[in-house]
Amino acid sequence: MKAMKNLVHLGVLAIWAVAGALFTVKAVFALTGFVPVALFWGWFAAFAAVTSWAVSQFDSPLGAVGTHGASVLVMQALPGVLPFALARLGLDLLAGKGLPF
């Protein structure tokens, strides 16, 4: 069961990483700057660490799916003002909303 849970978690993080790589390529060719790209990858590292800890608290693959689903729902429910904008920074950058500050 742990292998399947880890595979699901890795798969979801891989989807986020591919979206981040596409964002990085788009930002590099559009010359929008290094700061949004660096902030996204810093946010992604923190997101991966927090969700990895949360997934480790469960024993089934459904825990991994639930953790990632709940994290996206919580990020969408947070208001777009500081300091909450820092928690949803990666989601906003991938959606094309730009930096909140």
Secondary structure, DSSP 8 states (H G I E B T S, - for coil): -HHHHHHHHHHHHHHHHHHHHHHHHHHHHHT--SHHHHHHHHHHHHHHHHHHHHHHT-SSHHHHHHHHHHHHHHHHHS-SSTTHHHHTHHHHHHTT-----
